[in-house]
Amino acid sequence: MNARLISTALGLVCSAAFAAGAGDADSLAGYARQSARFAPVAITVDVSALPPSERAALAKLVAASRILDDIFLRQLAPESGSRLLALAGDRSPLGAARLDLTAPSKSLACT
């Protein structure tokens, strides 16, 4: 299971937490309101000032962090992967709204 799928699975767990406290969370309007609370943010960095050796080290650190993130998310909610696959199979408008709320870019919103 790749890190993106695990990240999305964590979002699924978070959306369930949001749904537990919202009156109409299991409606299209409820999911639309919850989803509208989050916006994608582009994060960029200029590494041109780094020497090649430090750029290579930074790339290895990023790769290692993705692996550790995957391990952490598997330990946090081992069943999330199967739940995400079930959600991805729901082609209804409500299923699409649920999946949108659990998009990887929104998955860290549950803190």
C-alpha positions, 0 to 999 in steps of 0.5 A, spaced: 500 500 500 503 506 498 503 512 502 498 516 498 493 511 499 495 510 507 494 518 507 487 518 504 485 512 509 487 517 514 483 522 511 477 517 511 478 516 519 478 524 520 472 525 516 468 519 520 470 524 526 467 530 523 461 526 521 460 524 528 459 531 530 455 534 525 448 533 524 447 533 516 454 530 515 452 524 511 448 528 506 451 532 500 450 538 503 454 536 509 460 533 506 460 540 501 460 544 507 466 540 511 470 539 504 469 547 503 473 548 510 480 546 506 484 548 501 490 546 497 496 549 499 502 549 494 509 549 498 515 550 495 522 551 497 528 553 493 534 549 494 538 552 489 543 555 494 544 548 497 550 544 494 549 537 490 551 533 496 546 537 501 540 536 495 541 529 495 541 528 502 535 532 502 532 528 497 533 521 501 530 525 508 524 526 504 524 519 501 525 516 508 519 521 511 514 518 506 516 511 508 516 513 516 509 516 514 506 510 511 509 505 517 505 510 522 499 511 518 498 503 518 500 502 525 495 508 527 489 505 523 490 498 520 483 497 517 483 504 514 486 501 507 480 496 506 475 502 508 478 506 503 477 501 498 470 500 499 469 508 499 473 508 492 468 503 490 462 507 491 460 511 485 454 515 488 454 522 489 454 521 496 460 516 495 464 521 491 463 527 496 465 522 502 472 520 497 473 528 496 473 529 503 478 524 504 483 526 499 490 526 501 491 534 500 486 534 506 487 528 510 492 532 515 486 536 517 484 532 523 488 534 529 
